[in-house]
Amino acid sequence: MARSSHWIVRRLSHLDGILLVLVLVLLGISLAVVASASGQSPARISGHLINMGLALAVMLVMANVPPHILSKVGPPLYVAGVVLLIAVALFGEVRNGSRRWLDLGVVAFQPSELLKLALPLMMAWYFQRNEGVLRAKHFLVGGAMLLVPFFLILRQPDLGTALMIGASGFYLLFFAGLPWKVMVGGAVLGGASLPVLWNFMHDYQQRRVLTLLDPSSDPLGAGYHIIQSTIAIGSGGLFGKGWMQGTQTQLDFIPERTTDFVFAVFGEEFGYLGAILLVGLYLAIVARGLVIAARAPTLFGRLMAATLSLNLFTYAFVNMGMVSGILPVVGVPLPLMSYGGTALVTLLLGMGILMSVATHRQLNKT
């Protein structure tokens, strides 16, 4: 009994206390909001609890894996992810006009979710390996590692996931030391190419951008999501209408209210002050992650911690912007809040990696 208790204590010692508290607070808020958004559906609530339990277990396991072992997982995981993306392009299952899923008979899954972690792991491993001799060619190779999965996901088409993975790769290149003149040049080139890229966008993607500029142009179609979500958030006022008291939510006006548009439910019920609190929780996680990155003794640890932290911020920013009507609708869930197993497991797996970097510092130094 004493030996098993000691083993459990050792496993739990690799959980970063600050991150754990922040994650649990967000999950608690998420459970309350999903319960309200689903009309207290027992199936939805129990499913969310199961997803939370699984994701927390994955986080605990990853927190106990030393960073030097995680770095070795990057290359095979990245190669497997790219191979699966190619398999999706050749044999993937088509749903709603998009070829994003690979049907394995027992379960269908999106390999693009794998790349959300495989890409930064691979790039961090590569830059760690060449830390002492970093040259322009290494950043070119890193850029190629990013562009391969980016374009494979973009052609599915899945613009939201492609942009998130692109942001992840950019953050890692930035923290690895990508020169400012290259970033500025890339930004100018990207801005200049927007008119050309517009012609390559799918019709539904162009409609999303046009709808952002004028939602009232199609109030019962493409503009419906934005109109209803902004009404819900605005009607919440300063203090909100109260838990389970949101009229837009309870009368089923908000679409996808337990997943992509859960922030509209939260804003209606908890108001502007609640939204500030939620943003503060996300910023606290990002700040803690950047502190962990600053203290990491290896380049791999610094790159992974900083990239994963900014990834979470990007997901939250894009989702809130999308639901608030300041960004196009791209189907990005609100991290640690939206209902969904795959996204939650992926996010807490990333939190586990952050905790591993934080709690294995002394081991890495030796």
PENORJO-V417025 format. One line per field, one symbol per residue. phi: phi as a letter, one per 40 degrees, with the letter a starting at -180 (. if undefined). psi: psi as a letter, one per 20 degrees, with the letter a starting at -180 (. if undefined). Layout:
BEGIN
phi->???
psi->???
END
This chain:
BEGIN
phi->.cccccccccccccccdccccccccccccdccccccccgfcdccccccccccccccccccccccccdccdcccddcccccccccccccccbcccbfgbbbbbccgcababdcccccbccccccccccccbdcbcbdccccccccdccccdcccccccacdccccccccccdccccchdcccccccccccccccdcccdccccdccccccccdcadccacbbcccdcccccccccccgcbgchdgbccccccgcccfccbcbccccccccbgccccccccccccccccccccccccccbcdccccccccccdcccdcccccccccgbbccbgbccdgbccicccccccccccccdcccccbdccccc
psi->ghghghggggghijpoggggggghgghgggggghgghjkkohggghhgggggggghggggghhjoqhhghhhhgghhgggggghhhhghgjqpppkjpniqoojggqprohhhhihhhghgghggghghkgikprhhhhggghhhghghghhhhihqmgghghghggghggghghikpqhhgggghgggghhighghhiiqqghhhhgghhghnhihmhjdhigggghhhggghihbgiriqpjjpghghjkhpqliidhkhhhgghhhiaghhhggghhgghggggghhggghipiqhgggggggghghggggggggghhghijiqqojlpqopjgqppggggggghghhhgghghhikghghh.
END
